[in-house]
């Protein structure tokens, strides 16, 4: 009997022996998934060289099954624990351990498994015995699954799977219930598609999922409606702003708190009964409306609409509850308070956020044709109307707030005030919250602001206190954050818009990876001897820092940049440097608060002209040459021209513009270290088989073309063919980050490239 020292070797031998007997189309790669040792039909396999503790190994398999359930994946009915050196397979049934599978576990599945108690295996197969081996094969051929129960821990995973596998399905198809006027029974209550995998959910309504309702929307609705979930801890904190607004209510006045996008009412959950008695709520999504009615219907002053009628359900939405419609603005229930001078209006909202692009075959997302957006366009120029949240903010001041003591407490990224200048109101108090906890995966700054309905046009700085949420679900005070208003953009003052008579319009265009593109170009493919390349630095924000930040040797087919010319390229480099800020400063307090501006252009150009910034510009050049997002390559284009990377430090084939100009830099210790590390990278690059001595290489081309890797079939890990080159590149990357934040960033802030 062969003995194994390595589990992977035994696992490979097992699959080589049995996969062809189960399904000869399967490979080992096909059955490996989700960090498990393998799933074959309705069987989860877990291998050990020797199983010394069946309880611990079974518990590891149970943790895998728990993760499957949460992700919306089918639960194999069998759990097979394979002791390779004993040639034994222990069979357990998942259904016997469903209670443990339906728990949520933290940390790796292979850790902290001692102490678990299991029953005797259903069967033990000694697969060194022909009869028992054939029995094991029959088990591996079985394709049954254990039905799980839907709860708040797993419903999002099953919803995502349902919409992925049924692209035309709606929310009603998934979570529909028998309450209300519309009795559509959804998949979770009467499984059809998942009938082999889930038990019917027996909850009468969907209140149990109140904090997840936005995540349970179908794919199209998610894009059209946007996300407006608010974490409980942030809801609690924002109540402070509501109570501050209530204190402003003039003596003798009534007041109403209006939330036009309440979802299931989690913002209002912390209001007192007295405060709720002054509250008006609505939500446009039907199943959220039903939960909202259940939770707050007997506590608030009004819900819009007050009751469900036969025509309330409108293709998954609530008729009369679209806050961007003229019908809603003229709703008599709300308007009676707006028209009453003895009533103070307080809006308290986390408006939905969604991207402006068209959705799945629609020419325009429906909200972009709403009454509010069309009215907004009459008063607001530019792209400000492309943001769904902005429509709520603009309409709040346009249609609801009338008196100086009226207030608006609103959650939104700061750009509506900072860059777009949508409002110029007086800030009474504000908080900064981490966007990650709003059902997103992005660390970024969300401002929760209490605005007074008073003009404050000369205020160019706000101060807001930041709060994170720790692993114990406690608020963490992160201090005061300043927010500065931006008045001018790179494209207005810094981009090189010159056109030369010598420009030839027969060049090539490139993709963001620096290689030639066959895509239809949005720009004229210009060529000129005075060009170095093409710079993309994006707009004011950092929403997609790698898509909106790049250097290429020729124009990008997507446009959104400008051509670099030899006579002034150095003074343009700070823009590229600034565009990398979020990459090296990923704290949530920075993203969506710090942005790019050209407000310091006058001072910058003055100091450039007077040579006060010569050394700084050379520092920017050094950073640009060593920064991975500089995607300039050397190659021969389809137009027959040879394109050389001039912004790199490889002088193997003669000086580049960069190597010529960088000689004027008197390197400090950090810069000497960077240059030494670059030399190590270049030496290692030249030692690779793929190196082409005719090319002039920058860091990115070395990384892309020479730093090659493959995945080890046994371990699944990435193996780098040239480990010394990869190691030198990684070290260079770390040094570049440190250099950037120490030597570049302070001056970028000084001249307001970052603000």
Secondary structure, 3 states (H helix, E strand, C coil): CCCCCCHHHHHHHHHHHHHHHHCCCCCHHHHCCCCCCCEECCEEEEEECCCCCHHHHHHHHHHHHHHHHHHCCCEECEEEEEEHHHCEEEEEEHHHHHHHHCCCCCCCCCCCCCCCCCCCCCEEEECCCHHHHHHHHHHHHCCCEECECCCCCCHHHHHHHHHHHCCCCCHHHHHCCCCCCCCCCCCCCCCCCCCCCECCCCCCCCHHHCCCHHHHCCHHHHHHHCECCCCHHHHHHHHHHHHHHHCCCCCCCEEEEEECCCCCCCCHHHCCHHHHCCEEEECCEHHHHHHHHHHHCCCCCEEECCCCCCCCEECCEECCCCCCCHHHHCCHHHHHHHCCCCEEEEEEEECCECCCCCCCCCCCCHHHHCHHHHHHHHHCCHHHHHCHHHHHHHHHHHHHCCCCCCEEEEEECCHHHHCCCCCCEEEEEEEEEEHHHCCCCCCCEEEEEEEEEEECCCCCEEEEEEEEECCCCCEEEEEEEEEECCCCCHHHHCCCCCCCCCCECCCCEECCCCCECCCCCCCCCCECCCEEEEEECCCCCCCCCCCCCEEECCEECCCCEEEEECCCHHHHHHHHHHCCHHHHCCCCCCECCECECCCCHHHHHHHHHCCCCHHHHHHHHHHHHHCCCECCCCEECCCCCEECCCCCCCCCCCCCHHHHHHHHCCCCHHHHHHHHHHHHHHHHHHCCCCCCCCCCCCHHHHHHHCCCEEECCCCCCEEECCHHHHHHHHHHHHHHHHHHHHHHHHHHHHCCCEC
